[in-house]
Amino acid sequence: MDTHYHYATVTHAINALREKGFTEDFNLEENCIASKPGKFTHEEFEITEVYRYEGDSDPADEATVYGIISSTGVKGVLVTGYGMSSDAVSTAILKKLTFKP
């Protein structure tokens, strides 16, 4: 997994990932990440790129952009914000999405 910090905004990071073929929009669900092509457990996807952003004055402005590839080759983007709810997301998914500098 590559960690990058060089895009100025979340929008720039998403657009760059789209240009690299990360076309699906992933969303967090209880025990998986999901997109139109399907649902994937923590064992069925890899995070290949991570971009983390923190607001200058407001911690609520924090966001992380993930470039994700599923085991079936689906490439997409997942954006998580501040206060990602662990109630609705499995521990295994949260562990995989934890930012590690």
C-alpha positions, -999 to +999 in steps of 0.1 A: +000+000+000+013+034-009+006+064+013+005+098-004+001+133+009+006+153-023-030+162-034-042+196-021-078+185-015-100+155-012-115+164-046-081+164-063-073+130-048-106+115-060-101+129-095-066+115-096-078+081-086-106+082-112-079+089-138-061+058-126-092+037-132-107+037-097-142+043-111-166+027-085-178+044-054-174+021-024-195+026+007-191+011+042-217-015+053-219-036+084-195-064+075-182-052+041-176-025+016-201-023-012-205-009-047-228-015-076-207-046-087-211-062-053-201-065-017-166-073-004-155-085+030-121-075+045-105-105+029-118-096-006-101-062-011-068-044-009-062-008-002-036+004-027-036+042-020-044+063+010-048+101+012-055+117+046-067+152+051-072+172+083-090+205+086-069+235+097-092+245+126-120+220+127-114+182+135-147+175+118-130+184+085-109+152+087-113+128+057-095+098+043-096+088+007-088+052-002-080+036-035-094+001-033-091-030-056-114-060-050-103-096-054-124-096-086-106-066-100-132-039-092-114-006-086-130+022-067-128+049-041-139+050-005-140+083+014-145+082+051-150+112+073-144+121+109-161+099+134-165+068+113-191+048+132-178+015+145-214+005+154-223-001+118-189-014+106-173-047+115-141-047+135-122-064+106-131-037+082-122-009+106-089-025+113-081-026+076-091+010+072-071+023+102-045+048+090-010+037+098+017+063+089 
